[in-house]
């Protein structure tokens, strides 16, 4: 298999028109793209044609947004139905306390590979000790923790950013998580721009911190990030598209044009931390 797309949201109405209602328009303007609606079957066909496996993301920001979640069971069912095209990462709302900790165990039982957190949308600071038990549960169950970091296309260029605080997603807040949980693989999505140098410092210091380059046209990735991606931190980067906001075809083509489409970035690092193999389909 050519690649693993580490960051794929569901292009289905339950997420785009349910969880993301009222946010999609700002995101479309930010990414300068129209977000397509697709069925899971159509999405599977898309990734098969690319010889790529998509990492589907569940969603739960109910406490902060009042919007419906995309259940972990939905992602697990998609993976079970299209195992050649998908693997999956669950989501928990950290404000749900003991229920969130229990949900981490259910995510592991469903066969998903990790837990997605969006500190800005979920309105929580990852370095707040109150949320430590959720990350401890991820570590206990062998699940990676994927965090949105940096600015947000959701709420961008709107008054008050639609109430969304990007400071919650400063990548330095993950330093405390990685230090307290050395057995936990921490993945920072979108390389934390505009605080990408802070994230690079954390990843250079802590080998359990990985960086996901999703959400960016590869040709617009800052040179400081590219230098580390091809150098000291080449074993700690993974590729993702952030579909349906950015098309994976575009990302793969640009990575090829830039000479960055090596197996470590596109597949091998992701296989290792997801604990999967794409050797056969």
C-alpha positions as CSV (number, residue, x, y, z in Angstrom):
1,X,0.0,0.0,0.0
2,X,1.3,3.4,-1.0
3,X,0.3,5.5,2.0
4,X,-1.7,6.0,5.2
5,X,-3.8,9.2,5.5
6,X,-3.6,9.8,9.2
7,X,-6.3,12.5,9.4
8,X,-9.6,11.9,7.7
9,X,-12.9,13.3,9.0
10,X,-16.2,11.7,8.0
11,X,-17.6,13.5,4.9
12,X,-21.0,12.3,5.9
13,X,-24.0,14.5,6.9
14,X,-23.9,13.3,10.5
15,X,-20.6,15.1,11.0
16,X,-20.7,17.9,8.5
17,X,-24.3,18.9,9.0
18,X,-24.7,17.7,12.6
19,X,-21.5,18.1,14.7
20,X,-20.2,20.8,12.4
21,X,-23.4,22.7,11.7
22,X,-22.6,26.4,11.4
23,X,-18.8,25.8,11.4
24,X,-18.4,24.4,7.9
25,X,-18.8,27.7,6.0
26,X,-15.9,29.3,7.9
27,X,-13.8,26.3,7.3
28,X,-14.6,26.3,3.6
29,X,-13.5,29.9,3.4
30,X,-10.4,29.2,5.3
31,X,-9.3,26.3,3.2
32,X,-10.6,27.9,0.0
33,X,-12.5,24.7,-0.9
34,X,-16.0,23.3,-1.1
35,X,-16.5,20.4,1.3
36,X,-18.1,17.5,-0.5
37,X,-20.6,15.1,1.1
38,X,-19.9,11.5,0.5
39,X,-21.1,8.1,1.8
40,X,-18.7,5.8,3.5
41,X,-18.8,3.5,0.5
42,X,-17.8,6.3,-1.8
43,X,-15.0,7.3,0.6
44,X,-13.7,3.7,0.7
45,X,-13.7,3.7,-3.2
46,X,-11.7,7.0,-3.2
47,X,-9.0,5.6,-0.9
48,X,-8.8,2.3,-2.7
49,X,-8.2,4.2,-5.9
50,X,-5.3,6.0,-4.2
51,X,-3.9,2.8,-2.8
52,X,-4.1,4.5,0.5
53,X,-5.7,3.6,3.9
54,X,-7.7,6.4,5.6
55,X,-7.6,6.9,9.4
56,X,-11.2,7.9,10.2
57,X,-11.8,10.1,13.2
58,X,-14.8,10.0,15.6
59,X,-15.9,13.3,17.2
60,X,-17.2,14.2,20.7
61,X,-17.3,17.9,21.7
62,X,-20.8,17.8,23.2
63,X,-20.0,19.6,26.5
64,X,-18.5,22.7,24.9
65,X,-20.6,22.9,21.7
66,X,-23.9,21.2,22.5
67,X,-23.6,19.5,19.1
68,X,-24.1,15.8,18.5
69,X,-21.1,13.5,18.6
70,X,-20.0,11.0,15.9
71,X,-20.0,7.8,18.0
72,X,-17.0,5.6,18.2
73,X,-19.2,2.8,17.1
74,X,-19.9,4.6,13.8
75,X,-16.1,4.6,13.0
76,X,-15.6,1.0,14.2
77,X,-18.5,-0.2,12.0
78,X,-17.0,1.6,9.0
79,X,-13.6,0.0,9.6
80,X,-15.3,-3.4,10.0
81,X,-17.1,-3.0,6.7
82,X,-14.2,-1.6,4.7
83,X,-11.1,-3.0,6.4
84,X,-9.0,-2.6,3.3
85,X,-9.7,1.1,3.1
86,X,-10.1,2.3,6.7
87,X,-8.7,2.1,10.2
88,X,-10.0,4.4,12.9
89,X,-9.4,6.6,15.9
90,X,-12.1,7.2,18.5
91,X,-13.0,10.4,20.4
92,X,-13.9,11.2,24.0
93,X,-15.1,14.4,25.5
94,X,-12.6,15.0,28.4
95,X,-15.2,17.0,30.4
96,X,-17.2,13.8,30.9
97,X,-14.8,12.7,33.6
98,X,-15.2,9.0,34.6
99,X,-17.5,8.5,31.7
100,X,-14.6,9.6,29.4
101,X,-12.2,7.2,31.1
102,X,-14.6,4.4,30.6
103,X,-15.1,5.4,26.9
104,X,-11.4,5.0,26.3
105,X,-11.7,1.4,27.4
106,X,-14.6,0.9,25.0
107,X,-12.6,2.5,22.2
108,X,-9.9,-0.1,22.7
109,X,-12.4,-2.9,22.8
110,X,-13.8,-1.7,19.5
111,X,-10.4,-2.2,17.9
112,X,-9.8,1.5,17.2
113,X,-6.2,2.6,17.4
114,X,-6.3,5.8,19.4
115,X,-8.3,8.8,20.7
116,X,-8.7,12.2,19.0
117,X,-8.8,15.4,21.1
118,X,-9.6,18.9,19.8
119,X,-8.7,21.2,22.7
120,X,-10.1,24.3,21.0
121,X,-13.4,22.8,20.1
122,X,-13.7,20.8,23.3
123,X,-12.6,23.8,25.3
124,X,-10.0,22.2,27.6
125,X,-6.3,22.6,28.3
126,X,-4.4,19.3,27.9
127,X,-1.9,20.3,30.6
128,X,-4.7,20.7,33.2
129,X,-4.2,17.9,35.7
130,X,-7.9,17.3,35.9
131,X,-7.7,15.5,32.5
132,X,-4.7,13.3,33.4
133,X,-6.9,10.2,34.1
134,X,-8.1,10.3,30.4
135,X,-4.6,10.3,29.1
136,X,-3.5,7.6,31.6
137,X,-6.4,5.4,30.3
138,X,-5.1,5.9,26.7
139,X,-1.6,4.8,27.9
140,X,-3.0,1.9,29.8
141,X,-5.0,0.6,26.8
142,X,-2.2,1.1,24.3
143,X,-4.1,3.9,22.4
144,X,-2.3,6.8,20.9
145,X,-3.6,10.4,21.6
146,X,-4.1,12.6,18.6
147,X,-4.4,16.3,19.4
148,X,-5.4,19.2,17.2
149,X,-2.7,21.9,17.6
150,X,-2.3,25.4,16.4
151,X,-4.8,27.7,14.8
152,X,-8.2,26.5,13.6
153,X,-10.0,26.7,10.3
154,X,-13.2,26.1,12.3
155,X,-14.3,29.6,13.4
156,X,-11.6,31.4,11.3
157,X,-12.3,34.9,10.2
158,X,-15.5,35.2,12.3
159,X,-16.2,37.6,15.1
160,X,-14.7,36.1,18.2
161,X,-13.7,33.0,16.2
162,X,-17.2,31.7,16.9
163,X,-16.2,31.5,20.6
164,X,-13.3,29.0,19.8
165,X,-10.1,29.6,21.8
166,X,-6.9,28.7,19.9
167,X,-4.7,29.0,23.0
168,X,-6.1,25.7,24.2
169,X,-4.3,24.1,21.2
170,X,-0.9,25.6,21.8
171,X,1.5,22.6,21.3
172,X,3.5,23.4,24.5
173,X,0.4,22.1,26.4
174,X,1.3,18.7,25.1
175,X,4.7,18.7,26.7
176,X,3.2,18.0,30.2
177,X,1.1,15.2,28.7
178,X,4.1,13.5,27.1
179,X,6.3,13.9,30.2
180,X,3.7,12.5,32.5
181,X,2.9,9.6,30.2
182,X,6.1,8.3,28.6
183,X,4.3,5.2,27.3
184,X,1.7,7.3,25.5
185,X,2.2,8.1,21.8
186,X,1.2,11.8,21.5
187,X,0.5,13.0,17.9
188,X,0.2,16.7,17.3
189,X,-1.9,17.4,14.2
190,X,-1.3,20.3,11.8
191,X,2.3,20.9,13.3
192,X,1.0,23.5,15.7
193,X,1.3,26.6,13.4
194,X,2.1,29.4,14.3
195,X,3.8,27.8,17.2
196,X,5.5,25.1,15.1
197,X,9.0,25.8,16.5
198,X,7.7,25.1,20.0
199,X,6.3,21.8,18.8
200,X,9.6,20.9,17.1
201,X,11.4,21.6,20.4
202,X,9.0,19.3,22.3
203,X,9.4,16.5,19.6
204,X,13.2,16.8,19.8
205,X,13.0,16.4,23.5
206,X,10.5,13.6,23.8
207,X,10.5,10.7,21.4
208,X,6.9,9.8,22.2
209,X,5.8,13.0,20.4
210,X,4.9,12.8,16.7
211,X,3.9,15.5,14.3
212,X,1.0,15.2,11.7
213,X,1.3,17.6,8.7
214,X,-2.4,17.5,7.8
215,X,-4.5,20.6,7.2
216,X,-1.9,22.2,4.9
217,X,-1.1,22.2,1.3
218,X,2.4,20.6,1.3
219,X,3.9,23.4,-0.8
220,X,2.9,25.9,2.0
221,X,4.5,24.0,4.9
222,X,7.1,26.3,6.5
223,X,10.7,25.5,5.7
224,X,11.6,25.0,9.3
225,X,9.1,22.1,9.4
226,X,10.3,20.6,6.2
227,X,13.9,20.7,7.5
228,X,13.0,18.6,10.5
229,X,10.7,16.3,8.5
230,X,13.6,15.4,6.2
231,X,16.2,15.5,9.0
232,X,16.4,14.9,12.7
233,X,12.7,14.1,13.2
234,X,12.1,12.1,10.0
235,X,11.0,9.1,12.2
236,X,8.5,11.3,14.1
237,X,6.4,12.7,11.2
238,X,3.2,11.3,9.7
239,X,1.2,12.5,6.7
240,X,-2.5,13.3,6.8
241,X,-4.8,15.3,4.5
242,X,-7.5,16.7,6.8
243,X,-10.1,15.5,4.2
244,X,-12.8,16.6,3.4
245,X,-11.2,20.1,3.8
246,X,-8.1,19.2,1.7
247,X,-8.1,16.5,-1.0
248,X,-5.6,13.7,-0.4
249,X,-4.9,13.6,-4.2
250,X,-3.6,17.2,-4.0
251,X,-1.4,16.4,-1.0
252,X,0.1,13.3,-2.5
253,X,0.9,15.1,-5.8
254,X,2.5,18.1,-4.1
255,X,4.6,15.9,-1.8
256,X,5.8,14.1,-4.8
257,X,6.7,17.3,-6.6
258,X,8.6,18.5,-3.5
259,X,10.5,15.2,-3.2
260,X,8.9,14.5,0.2
261,X,6.9,11.4,-0.7
262,X,9.1,8.9,1.0
263,X,7.8,5.7,2.7
264,X,8.6,6.9,6.2
265,X,6.3,9.9,6.0
266,X,3.6,8.4,3.9
267,X,3.3,5.0,5.5
268,X,6.0,3.5,7.7
269,X,5.9,5.8,10.7
270,X,2.1,5.6,10.8
271,X,2.1,1.8,10.6
272,X,4.4,1.8,13.6
273,X,2.4,4.0,15.9
274,X,-1.0,2.7,14.8
275,X,0.3,-0.9,15.2
276,X,-1.1,-2.0,11.9
277,X,0.4,-3.5,8.7
278,X,-0.6,-2.6,5.2
279,X,1.7,-5.2,3.6
280,X,-1.3,-7.0,2.1
281,X,-4.8,-5.9,1.3
